[in-house]
Amino acid sequence: MKVLVTGGTGFLGRRLVSALLARGEVSGADDAEHEIERIVVSDIGPGIAPLPDDSRIDLRLGDFSEPGAAESLIDAGTGAIFHLAAVVSGEAEQNFELGMRINFHASVRLLDAIRARGHCPRLVFTSSVAAYGGDMPEVIEDSTILTPQTSYGTQKAAIELLLNDYSRKGFVDGRALRLPTVVVRPGKANAAASSFASAIIREPLEGRRYACPVAEDAGVWLLSPRRVIASFLHAADLSSEAFGMSRALALPGMTVTVREMVDGLREVAGEGVAERLTFERDPFIETIVYGWATRFRPERALGMGFAPDEDFRSVVEAFIEDDLGGRFVA
Amino acid sequence: MKVLVTGGTGFLGRRLVSALLARGEVSGADDAEHEIERIVVSDIGPGIAPLPDDSRIDLRLGDFSEPGAAESLIDAGTGAIFHLAAVVSGEAEQNFELGMRINFHASVRLLDAIRARGHCPRLVFTSSVAAYGGDMPEVIEDSTILTPQTSYGTQKAAIELLLNDYSRKGFVDGRALRLPTVVVRPGKANAAASSFASAIIREPLEGRRYACPVAEDAGVWLLSPRRVIASFLHAADLSSEAFGMSRALALPGMTVTVREMVDGLREVAGEGVAERLTFERDPFIETIVYGWATRFRPERALGMGFAPDEDFRSVVEAFIEDDLGGRFVA
């Protein structure tokens, strides 16, 4: 079977591709495991780190939002699709047109390309906790209304709706996962408003000073890259019946304040590392971050077998292991 | 000021145009009343009844979903837009592509045409109670999640999200009204799954027999055409601040079962008229109708001054007065 991963050279895409290659199999809409013959990896550029050297990878660099691009990435043998390609939240907020083009229109085009093929592949879509917003209850339930207050969250929520309807109509076997903030991201800070949540761990561990743009009491609902990839694969394994009347769900995560994250960093890496952090509040970032939901009761996802990280310490340790080769700058 | 009414020759559009002409003024995004110099009436065809003979009407017949069509309907003087153009629920369900083209893509194009103009007009969008669906609570609250189970409802809910974001960004001053089932519609039965709710009143009153496709205990959340038009005008009059973090709301209506509707008909028009009804259940229609929400607590809309009809008897009487010239076939 062929697999398509959009955004496949990105931070999560690359890990997903590696995990798929390692597993060698993926579930299709028939609920059976199929051997992966080929992974079409679509992205705008080669990404910050190389993809694994594997003959099953078919790298297609180019603008996924161009007319005809989505059609060219799938064929009748494409049994599973992981749609990760997106412009991040801060960028979608500052460049409205770009966000609409990539996060919204290109996703609609992908759904229509799939529909035109008529073979109903399984599709995992990365939605986001940013789909929530506005007047939220203290704890987000599975039944909480989506009233996003960012363009990024709006685009994700709108595609969730369409994915659900295209699935209901039998055009695609979709499932949308509302990702918590993914921590710790490797590499450089990006335009995501949530970039700080990784930077406060990553930068000090790599020996750099970092000025956190939000206050210490800011909370984050987070999930580690390891658990995100495990969730993608689990989402692909679940039968469509498991999703019931909605193909979208909030993934389990953990609520951690910046203070608790710094404490976790100190525990794992010591006071010297934690002292590389300072605070320089940025109203633009804070407005977005304080609008996010930080406490959830994701009972549906937990009941379906999705799981959060054990604790924040293990998130820091996994980052050191997976991304820093087991070493940090003490 | 210029006004645009899409779907303007339709049943509601025509009444709205008449009401606007009678009022002579409309509110713009500056919260001030402006004299209506011109009403651009856009629709695919001339409709079943003529528009009022008024020099302020600029009728533009054509396919609103064609590229460039939305752009041609607005200019810098278009201060208020009522976006009613839509393919009805049953049709959108049976002809997926048509529903997506009109209800979804044409609406996105309209929003983008408005954004490109850059003058932020006020816009009232007709959403629908069909935006709700799936596992709903017994009573729909303002905080109830939208998980539509029809393509029509999905398309409406997705546009609501975009309208909210385009409003938040200052591209348009939008407000979306989730219309209850509108009863009594004049004219012929259409492809809307809700068509029966008007037909069981209209057909007997016009002397025709009618076979109701749903059981007597089927409930409907309804609003009369008179109250819908009043709600459109009220929505245009409200300041954007009144909407807070969401530009979408469910309009107040009343919950009536088919049995209660028939009782109301009998009260107003007599046993002879009510006896023209028979029941012939249609599983396709029933599946859609039983999926609809029928009980609501629209506190937000009530607090903002929107109002339902007084009782079902007055809905029947208004239909006889407005659409049958005060007479029915006894």
Interface residues (C-beta under 8 A of the other chain):
Chain A: F96 G133 G134 D135 P137 S143 T144 I145 L146 T147 P148 Q149 T150 S151 T154 A157 A158 L161 L162 N164 D165 R168 K169 G244 M245 S246
Chain B: F96 G133 G134 D135 P137 S143 T144 I145 L146 T147 P148 Q149 T150 S151 T154 A157 A158 L161 L162 N164 D165 R168 K169 G244 M245 S246
